[in-house]
Amino acid sequence: MATAIAVFAASSNRGCATAAFARPPVARRDNSRLGIERFCTIPSPAPNRRVLARASRPLTSAHRWHTIGASSQRATSSAKEPEVKIAIAGGTGTVGRHVTDLVRQRGHESVVLARSAGHDLTTATGLADALSGVDVVIDVLNTPTLGAAASTRFFDATTAALLDARVVAGVRHHVALSIVNATRVAAGYYAGKVAQESRVRAGTVPWTILRATQFHEFAAQTLGRGSLKVAALVPVMRTQPVAAREVAERLVELAVGSPRGQAADLGGPREEQLIDIVRAYAQATRTRRPLVQIRLPGRMGAAMRAGALLPAAGTERGRQTFAQWLASEVPGGSAG
Ligand SMILES: NC(=O)c1ccc[n+]([C@@H]2O[C@H](COP(=O)([O-])OP(=O)(O)OC[C@H]3O[C@@H](n4cnc5c(N)ncnc54)[C@H](OP(=O)(O)O)[C@@H]3O)[C@@H](O)[C@H]2O)c1
């Protein structure tokens, strides 16, 4: 059933069912049936044990904190949500593993695409099989580079692969995660996000782009990436971080809805200095390495220092502050 728009998990015994999508038909394919669709059970490929093992790692109390809140209600009330098959490119990453978890919690079928799952997305090789029967792609891939050329190469190649006409025959919605004001900065790492957004906008698959601010987890990423033997280098940066879990909640919400184009920006509840949150994270995790603040050169560094990556007033805000996230992420860890 090449045009299948929904695939039940192989373990499902519900067989065929009729369900409604809250979205308009898309002319590009035979999607006239997408408003009201009859779903049939289709055998799923055997799950990749390694990916399942990684993605089913127990969630920390930080994750439970959120699950108890609004999202658990959504999970309950989404019992009637039509099942869709969602591919998560980067589904093992910082935000990706939350996306994968939430997709499964909401009863949808997930396909994790990452090198550790056997897919290098810098080319489209092998993607047609992986995307077979997939309705929605959520792109949360990332590269650790800070350089404009390497970042542009990565995001350009991976987005092109995910939107390659030969592999997206059945995909009706492409959801990409970008960064608040990345297109305004358009330098260093952020040049790659500009390339990614441009490809998504120019593609043939109906799309949604969500821009979020840095994650609370960015403190740990900075500590890891900026670490030398004797010290950790922390760029001077004004940031308004948001929990990756809350970004994942928003992404999944968007993914199961109609393509929106540019979604409202999502920022964190309060502004922080990057050095402060990295220091708090280092103290809570008993990381003894001295922290050295550096001024990154060029337009990217200047933008980070000036607060160019802060969200505009009036855009959407996450609920969890960095301090709350840290307290639940590192129980017993003292930031003081
Ligand atoms: N971190 C932040 O603070 C932040 C804030 C706002 C927006 N964002 C955006 O959110 C997205 C995800 O960021 P993140 O911090 O969650 O990333 P991350 O933790 O570095 O995870 C990156 C993911 O991409 C996969 N990946 C990397 N190279 C790949 C390749 N060649 N082929 C296939 N998979 C590949 C990784 O898995 P493998 O290593 O197994 O391949 C991993 O699953 C990025 O687009 C970023 O711009 C990040």
The ligand as an SDF file (V2000), in Angstrom:
LIG
                    3D

 48 52  0  0  0  0  0  0  0  0999 V2000
   21.1770   22.6120   21.4810 N   0  0  0  0  0  0  0  0  0  0  0  0
   20.4730   23.7350   21.5750 C   0  0  0  0  0  0  0  0  0  0  0  0
   20.5730   24.5050   22.5450 O   0  0  0  0  0  0  0  0  0  0  0  0
   19.4860   24.0750   20.4820 C   0  0  0  0  0  0  0  0  0  0  0  0
   18.5920   25.1460   20.6650 C   0  0  0  0  0  0  0  0  0  0  0  0
   17.6530   25.4490   19.6500 C   0  0  0  0  0  0  0  0  0  0  0  0
   17.6310   24.6980   18.4760 C   0  0  0  0  0  0  0  0  0  0  0  0
   18.5380   23.6800   18.3270 N   0  0  0  0  0  0  0  0  0  0  0  0
   18.4860   22.9010   17.0950 C   0  0  0  0  0  0  0  0  0  0  0  0
   17.9890   21.6310   17.4510 O   0  0  0  0  0  0  0  0  0  0  0  0
   18.5580   20.6260   16.6140 C   0  0  0  0  0  0  0  0  0  0  0  0
   19.0490   19.4710   17.4700 C   0  0  0  0  0  0  0  0  0  0  0  0
   20.0240   19.9380   18.3780 O   0  0  0  0  0  0  0  0  0  0  0  0
   20.5490   18.9920   19.5880 P   0  0  0  0  0  0  0  0  0  0  0  0
   21.3410   19.8700   20.4760 O   0  0  0  0  0  0  0  0  0  0  0  0
   19.4240   18.1850   20.1120 O   0  0  0  0  0  0  0  0  0  0  0  0
   21.5270   18.0370   18.7650 O   0  0  0  0  0  0  0  0  0  0  0  0
   22.4670   16.8450   19.3200 P   0  0  0  0  0  0  0  0  0  0  0  0
   22.1960   16.5630   20.7500 O   0  0  0  0  0  0  0  0  0  0  0  0
   23.8600   17.1710   18.9170 O   0  0  0  0  0  0  0  0  0  0  0  0
   21.9430   15.5970   18.4610 O   0  0  0  0  0  0  0  0  0  0  0  0
   22.2250   15.5190   17.0950 C   0  0  0  0  0  0  0  0  0  0  0  0
   21.5020   14.3360   16.4860 C   0  0  0  0  0  0  0  0  0  0  0  0
   21.8180   14.2920   15.0930 O   0  0  0  0  0  0  0  0  0  0  0  0
   22.3000   12.9890   14.7650 C   0  0  0  0  0  0  0  0  0  0  0  0
   23.2690   13.1360   13.6650 N   0  0  0  0  0  0  0  0  0  0  0  0
   24.3730   13.9270   13.6230 C   0  0  0  0  0  0  0  0  0  0  0  0
   25.0020   13.8020   12.4420 N   0  0  0  0  0  0  0  0  0  0  0  0
   24.2510   12.9330   11.6920 C   0  0  0  0  0  0  0  0  0  0  0  0
   24.3750   12.4040   10.3780 C   0  0  0  0  0  0  0  0  0  0  0  0
   25.3780   12.7250    9.5450 N   0  0  0  0  0  0  0  0  0  0  0  0
   23.4460   11.5190    9.9400 N   0  0  0  0  0  0  0  0  0  0  0  0
   22.4160   11.1610   10.7630 C   0  0  0  0  0  0  0  0  0  0  0  0
   22.2590   11.6220   12.0140 N   0  0  0  0  0  0  0  0  0  0  0  0
   23.1660   12.5070   12.4870 C   0  0  0  0  0  0  0  0  0  0  0  0
   22.9130   12.4710   16.0590 C   0  0  0  0  0  0  0  0  0  0  0  0
   22.9470   11.0530   16.1270 O   0  0  0  0  0  0  0  0  0  0  0  0
   24.2640   10.2220   15.6700 P   0  0  0  0  0  0  0  0  0  0  0  0
   25.4250   10.8810   16.3700 O   0  0  0  0  0  0  0  0  0  0  0  0
   23.9830    8.8260   16.1010 O   0  0  0  0  0  0  0  0  0  0  0  0
   24.3490   10.3650   14.2150 O   0  0  0  0  0  0  0  0  0  0  0  0
   21.9050   12.9870   17.0750 C   0  0  0  0  0  0  0  0  0  0  0  0
   20.7780   12.1400   17.1210 O   0  0  0  0  0  0  0  0  0  0  0  0
   19.6290   21.3390   15.7700 C   0  0  0  0  0  0  0  0  0  0  0  0
   19.1320   21.5760   14.5000 O   0  0  0  0  0  0  0  0  0  0  0  0
   19.8570   22.6690   16.4790 C   0  0  0  0  0  0  0  0  0  0  0  0
   20.2020   23.7070   15.5990 O   0  0  0  0  0  0  0  0  0  0  0  0
   19.4350   23.3480   19.2940 C   0  0  0  0  0  0  0  0  0  0  0  0
  1  2  1  0
  2  3  2  0
  2  4  1  0
  4  5  1  0
  4 48  2  0
  5  6  2  0
  6  7  1  0
  7  8  2  0
  8  9  1  0
  8 48  1  0
  9 10  1  0
  9 46  1  0
 10 11  1  0
 11 12  1  0
 11 44  1  0
 12 13  1  0
 13 14  1  0
 14 15  2  0
 14 16  1  0
 14 17  1  0
 17 18  1  0
 18 19  2  0
 18 20  1  0
 18 21  1  0
 21 22  1  0
 22 23  1  0
 23 24  1  0
 23 42  1  0
 24 25  1  0
 25 26  1  0
 25 36  1  0
 26 27  1  0
 26 35  1  0
 27 28  2  0
 28 29  1  0
 29 30  1  0
 29 35  2  0
 30 31  1  0
 30 32  2  0
 32 33  1  0
 33 34  2  0
 34 35  1  0
 36 37  1  0
 36 42  1  0
 37 38  1  0
 38 39  2  0
 38 40  1  0
 38 41  1  0
 42 43  1  0
 44 45  1  0
 44 46  1  0
 46 47  1  0
M  CHG  2   8   1  16  -1
M  END
$$$$
